[in-house]
Amino acid sequence: MKAIVVSDTFKGTFTSFEVNATLEQAIKERFTDAQVINLTVADGGEGTVEALLQATGGSAKNVKVKDPYLREIDAIIGIKEHTAYIEMAQASGILRLAQDAPDPCRATTFGTGEMIKAALDEGVKEIIIGVGGSATNDVGMGMAQALGIVFYDALGNVLPPRGDSVFKVDRYDDSSLDPRLKETVIKVLCDVQNPLTGPEGATRVYGSQKGVVGELVSQFEEAHEKFNTIIFKRDGIDLNLVPGSGAAGGLAGGLFVFLGASLQSGLETVLEAVHFDEMIEDVDYVITGEGKLDEQSSYGKVPYGVAKAVKNYHKNNIHRKCPKVIAFVGHNSLPIEMETPFNVIFEASRGTVPYAKILDNKWKYLNAAIERLIDWMEIDQKRK
């Protein structure tokens, strides 16, 4: 029996490495002849740099940058020859605010811009940026400010790198933008298709987890609409026509407009780097997952992306067997009637246990769920 374990992070509970390692050990204990491939991937959020470095053999570099509230922190960027790997979450991610209440009016992507500058200082010619897990909703203004762009209000005052500066922006000047960016290819790993504004936009879909609640929802939505109008009048770009521009509170859109970045599938890029299609050959099970499986997962998060890659492999290799795709998740919030690409879903919490209780006994729930999964695999093997 051959299996691939390729889980995403269970945010706030387990790292992808912990989940993968525990699954691998449990499978090998039950199936002594099993071959298990433990694969680290990411969709542009936490773990993306590490996954890419493992795939390419690059090295990590420590850099000093600002967190979402402009406090100095240590972050890591990856370097492989003339390419740099960056996670915006390293500087501007929600996990940086674990001990603080989220404040979208204060949170800025300035530190992400500092990471880009640090990469340029290394002499790279290509920068690959993952934009998952953000704490910000500033359309990348802070990132742009760190790289030399100046934003002004209607009175001509220079705006500071804060989330609420997007409420006041009237125009911007990019004449002092770091000139090295013109010679640098920038790719944004973006596994959502959300536009900047509207019902599926940055604020209405992802804002609540960053503290965009109550009156702030309409305030940010209106500010983003105005910001998009400013960009359209100046550069002829409508970010609502750019799929994925709403990712990371509009940072993806900001990278597209200000730095000329291209937006592409983060997970597909990582899976290509690790030659996932070659690994699938003769595999019986692909076990993937994340902390919470919900309707947002279908926008391109790791479980759906992995399942899609498996289906594409089978489509292109119809004469070969298709691995069964197992979703192993902390909590399943998908509507019962929703069709999924998974053969079966295993849920650690079983949907009824309070999150606080799970945290207190997280290994107990994880191991119990894995036992159920292994039992199912054992029965499935006997059917063959």
KEGU-24674 format. One line per 5 residues: their letters; for each residue x, y, z of C-alpha. Coordinates in Angstrom, 2 decimals. Layout:
<pts>
a = X:Y:Z; ...
</pts>
This chain:
<pts>
mkaiv = 0.00:0.00:0.00; 1.27:3.45:-0.93; 0.04:6.79:0.41; 0.88:10.48:0.25; 0.19:12.66:3.30
vsdtf = 0.00:16.29:2.29; -1.87:18.36:4.88; -2.04:22.10:5.32; -1.69:23.75:8.73; -4.48:23.31:11.30
kgtft = -4.36:26.98:12.20; -3.96:27.61:15.91; -3.75:23.89:16.68; -1.20:21.88:14.65; 1.43:22.64:12.06
sfevn = 1.31:20.79:8.78; 4.50:19.00:9.84; 2.85:17.68:13.01; -0.22:16.44:11.15; 1.78:14.82:8.37
atleq = 4.24:13.14:10.75; 1.46:11.77:12.97; -0.43:10.41:9.97; 2.72:8.86:8.54; 3.59:7.13:11.80
aiker = 0.06:5.78:12.32; -0.14:4.39:8.78; 3.22:2.64:9.07; 2.30:1.13:12.43; -0.91:-0.40:11.05
ftdaq = 0.41:-1.26:7.58; 3.95:-2.49:8.12; 4.66:-2.74:4.39; 3.26:0.72:3.62; 5.22:3.30:1.65
vinlt = 4.30:6.80:2.85; 5.42:10.00:1.15; 5.38:12.90:3.62; 4.95:16.01:1.48; 5.08:19.62:2.63
vadgg = 3.06:22.05:0.52; 1.33:25.36:1.05; -1.05:27.60:-0.86; 0.75:30.90:-0.33; 0.18:31.13:3.42
egtve = 2.17:29.77:6.34; 4.76:27.22:5.34; 5.06:28.34:1.71; 8.68:29.47:2.02; 9.70:26.28:3.81
allqa = 7.90:24.12:1.23; 9.62:25.90:-1.65; 13.02:25.75:0.02; 12.63:22.02:0.61; 11.63:21.55:-3.02
tggsa = 14.44:23.65:-4.51; 17.26:23.34:-1.99; 17.46:27.06:-1.26; 18.43:28.68:2.03; 16.62:30.80:4.61
knvkv = 17.74:34.32:5.53; 16.72:36.23:8.65; 15.59:39.82:8.15; 14.39:42.60:10.46; 10.98:43.97:9.44
kdpyl = 7.84:45.50:10.96; 4.81:43.52:12.06; 1.23:44.70:11.25; 1.46:47.26:14.09; 4.93:48.51:13.04
reida = 6.83:46.72:15.80; 10.24:45.37:14.81; 10.34:41.59:14.44; 12.46:38.85:12.90; 11.20:37.26:9.70
iigik = 12.54:34.77:7.18; 12.83:34.98:3.42; 14.07:32.19:1.18; 16.83:32.60:-1.38; 17.63:30.19:-4.21
ehtay = 20.17:31.63:-6.62; 18.41:34.64:-8.25; 14.96:33.87:-6.81; 13.51:34.95:-3.46; 10.58:33.32:-1.66
iemaq = 8.46:35.47:0.64; 5.38:34.90:2.81; 3.52:38.08:3.61; 2.30:36.32:6.76; 5.86:36.38:8.10
asgil = 5.55:40.15:8.53; 1.89:41.06:8.09; 0.07:37.88:9.10; -2.74:37.38:11.57; -0.50:35.07:13.64
rlaqd = 1.70:38.07:14.40; -1.25:39.42:16.39; -1.85:36.29:18.44; -1.60:38.30:21.68; -3.39:41.38:20.33
apdpc = -6.92:42.20:19.28; -7.12:42.52:15.48; -7.38:46.16:14.42; -7.73:46.61:10.64; -7.55:50.40:11.03
rattf = -4.05:50.04:12.43; -2.72:46.97:10.60; -0.42:47.60:7.64; 1.49:45.58:5.04; 4.57:47.81:5.48
gtgem = 6.64:44.86:6.73; 5.85:42.91:3.57; 7.36:45.74:1.56; 10.43:45.58:3.79; 10.80:41.87:3.01
ikaal = 10.63:42.65:-0.71; 13.32:45.31:-0.23; 15.49:42.80:1.66; 15.12:40.37:-1.24; 16.18:43.08:-3.69
degvk = 19.23:43.73:-1.52; 20.20:40.08:-2.14; 20.38:40.83:-5.86; 17.50:38.56:-6.93; 15.76:38.93:-10.27
eiiig = 12.59:37.05:-9.35; 10.42:37.27:-6.23; 7.69:34.75:-5.43; 5.29:36.03:-2.77; 2.70:34.00:-0.86
vggsa = -0.16:36.17:0.37; -2.17:33.89:2.66; -2.96:34.48:6.32; -2.99:38.27:6.33; -3.99:40.53:9.21
tndvg = -4.46:43.50:6.89; -7.06:45.14:4.67; -5.01:48.04:3.27; -4.89:47.08:-0.45; -1.11:46.85:-0.15
mgmaq = -0.61:50.52:0.60; 1.83:49.80:3.42; 3.83:47.46:1.16; 4.02:50.18:-1.49; 5.04:52.81:1.06
algiv = 7.97:50.69:2.22; 9.17:50.61:-1.39; 8.93:54.34:-2.05; 5.36:55.12:-3.14; 3.81:58.12:-1.42
fydal = 0.06:58.42:-0.80; -1.70:61.74:-0.22; -5.08:62.80:1.13; -7.26:65.44:-0.54; -5.39:68.24:1.28
gnvlp = -2.00:67.05:0.10; -0.95:65.53:3.42; 1.27:62.44:3.28; -0.59:59.43:4.66; 1.09:57.13:7.22
prgds = 1.35:53.34:6.85; -1.89:52.42:8.63; -4.91:50.41:7.56; -7.25:53.37:7.84; -5.15:55.47:5.45
vfkvd = -7.14:53.78:2.69; -10.15:55.81:3.93; -8.35:59.07:3.09; -6.25:58.37:0.01; -6.82:60.77:-2.86
rydds = -3.77:60.20:-5.07; -0.33:58.60:-5.07; 3.12:59.28:-6.47; 5.29:56.36:-7.58; 8.24:58.39:-8.88
sldpr = 10.38:57.25:-5.94; 9.50:53.56:-6.26; 12.60:51.39:-5.84; 14.04:51.29:-9.40; 15.27:47.71:-8.98
lketv = 11.67:46.54:-9.18; 11.56:47.37:-12.90; 14.13:44.64:-13.50; 12.49:42.10:-11.18; 9.82:39.54:-12.05
ikvlc = 7.26:39.29:-9.25; 4.83:36.38:-8.95; 2.05:36.34:-6.39; 0.97:32.93:-5.11; -2.75:33.45:-4.86
dvqnp = -5.20:30.58:-4.46; -8.39:32.59:-4.25; -10.23:34.29:-7.10; -11.92:37.02:-5.10; -12.04:40.54:-6.61
ltgpe = -11.26:43.61:-4.55; -14.85:44.66:-3.78; -18.40:43.36:-3.87; -20.11:40.35:-2.22; -17.08:38.14:-2.99
gatrv = -14.52:40.86:-2.31; -11.73:41.23:0.24; -13.80:42.94:2.92; -17.05:40.99:2.81; -15.51:37.53:2.53
ygsqk = -12.35:37.77:4.64; -12.69:40.98:6.65; -14.34:39.56:9.77; -11.32:37.42:10.72; -9.22:40.62:10.69
gvvge = -11.61:42.63:12.82; -13.57:44.24:9.99; -16.98:44.11:11.66; -19.97:46.39:12.20; -19.69:49.80:10.56
lvsqf = -16.14:49.05:9.45; -17.48:46.68:6.79; -19.19:49.45:4.83; -16.36:51.90:5.54; -13.69:49.61:4.13
eeahe = -15.88:48.54:1.24; -16.49:52.17:0.23; -12.81:53.01:0.68; -11.76:50.10:-1.52; -14.26:51.11:-4.19
kfnti = -12.87:54.65:-4.16; -9.31:53.33:-4.22; -10.17:51.19:-7.25; -11.59:54.26:-8.98; -8.37:56.21:-8.31
ifkrd = -6.33:53.38:-9.81; -8.61:53.10:-12.83; -8.45:56.84:-13.57; -4.66:56.88:-13.18; -3.59:53.53:-14.66
gidln = -6.66:52.21:-16.47; -6.82:49.12:-14.27; -10.07:47.83:-12.74; -9.04:45.46:-9.94; -12.51:43.93:-9.89
lvpgs = -11.65:42.45:-13.29; -8.44:40.90:-11.92; -9.22:37.50:-10.34; -7.52:37.20:-6.96; -6.94:40.93:-6.50
gaagg = -8.89:40.81:-3.23; -6.52:38.29:-1.64; -4.85:39.35:1.62; -7.02:42.41:2.06; -6.24:43.57:-1.46
laggl = -2.47:43.14:-1.14; -2.51:40.95:-4.26; -4.21:43.78:-6.13; -1.68:46.27:-4.78; 1.22:44.08:-5.93
fvflg = -0.43:43.81:-9.35; -0.90:47.57:-9.73; 2.14:49.03:-7.97; 4.80:46.42:-8.78; 3.45:44.87:-11.98
aslqs = 3.19:41.44:-10.39; 1.42:38.49:-11.95; -1.12:36.51:-9.90; -0.95:32.74:-10.15; -1.98:29.63:-8.25
gletv = 0.19:29.23:-5.19; -0.56:25.58:-4.63; -0.09:24.71:-8.29; 3.30:26.42:-8.24; 4.40:24.45:-5.17
leavh = 3.01:21.14:-6.48; 4.86:21.72:-9.74; 8.08:22.47:-7.84; 7.88:19.14:-5.93; 6.84:17.16:-9.08
fdemi = 3.57:16.03:-7.51; 2.28:14.45:-10.74; 5.24:12.06:-10.72; 4.64:11.13:-7.06; 1.01:10.13:-7.67
edvdy = 1.90:7.17:-9.87; 0.79:3.89:-8.22; -0.45:5.68:-5.07; -3.51:4.22:-3.33; -4.41:7.15:-1.05
vitge = -3.73:10.88:-0.98; -4.52:12.26:2.48; -4.89:16.01:2.63; -6.55:18.48:4.97; -6.66:21.68:6.98
gklde = -8.02:22.94:10.27; -11.44:23.95:9.00; -13.03:22.68:5.82; -15.69:25.13:4.68; -17.01:26.80:1.54
qssyg = -13.95:29.08:1.40; -11.83:25.95:1.03; -13.30:25.40:-2.42; -11.78:28.70:-3.59; -8.44:26.90:-3.93
kvpyg = -7.15:25.99:-0.47; -4.77:23.07:-0.09; -7.32:20.18:0.22; -9.27:21.22:-2.87; -6.12:22.06:-4.79
vakav = -4.58:18.68:-4.03; -7.80:16.89:-4.97; -7.92:18.85:-8.23; -4.32:17.85:-9.02; -5.18:14.19:-8.45
knyhk = -8.21:14.38:-10.73; -6.17:16.14:-13.43; -3.53:13.43:-13.18; -6.17:10.74:-13.66; -7.70:12.64:-16.57
nnihr = -4.33:12.76:-18.31; -3.47:9.16:-17.37; -6.81:7.44:-17.71; -5.15:4.00:-18.02; -3.67:4.31:-14.52
kcpkv = -5.52:3.88:-11.25; -6.74:7.02:-9.54; -5.77:7.42:-5.88; -8.57:7.88:-3.39; -8.47:11.38:-1.90
iafvg = -9.12:11.56:1.84; -9.81:14.87:3.56; -8.57:14.79:7.15; -9.68:17.99:8.88; -10.11:19.54:12.29
hnslp = -13.69:20.61:11.61; -15.98:20.11:8.62; -18.36:23.01:8.02; -19.32:22.14:4.46; -23.07:22.02:3.78
iemet = -24.27:18.42:3.73; -25.61:18.81:0.20; -22.36:20.28:-1.19; -20.55:18.05:-3.64; -16.85:17.59:-2.88
pfnvi = -13.85:16.08:-4.71; -13.06:13.81:-1.75; -13.80:10.11:-1.44; -14.26:10.48:2.30; -13.89:13.18:4.99
feasr = -12.63:12.52:8.53; -13.19:15.19:11.16; -11.18:15.42:14.38; -13.79:17.40:16.32; -16.81:15.56:14.90
gtvpy = -18.51:18.94:14.80; -19.89:19.06:18.34; -16.90:19.67:20.58; -16.18:23.28:21.70; -12.90:24.60:20.31
akild = -11.55:25.41:23.79; -12.02:21.78:24.82; -10.27:20.59:21.69; -7.28:22.81:22.45; -6.99:21.34:25.93
nkwky = -6.99:17.79:24.51; -5.85:18.37:20.95; -3.60:15.31:20.63; -6.35:13.08:21.98; -8.79:14.27:19.31
lnaai = -6.20:14.15:16.55; -5.11:10.60:17.35; -8.69:9.37:17.74; -9.58:10.77:14.32; -6.50:9.19:12.78
erlid = -7.52:5.82:14.26; -10.91:6.13:12.55; -9.17:7.01:9.29; -6.79:4.02:9.54; -9.73:1.71:10.33
wmeid = -11.44:2.91:7.15; -8.27:2.36:5.10; -7.95:-1.17:6.51; -11.51:-2.01:5.51; -10.98:-0.41:2.09
qkrk = -7.84:-2.49:1.53; -9.72:-5.69:2.31; -12.26:-4.84:-0.41; -9.56:-5.04:-3.07
</pts>
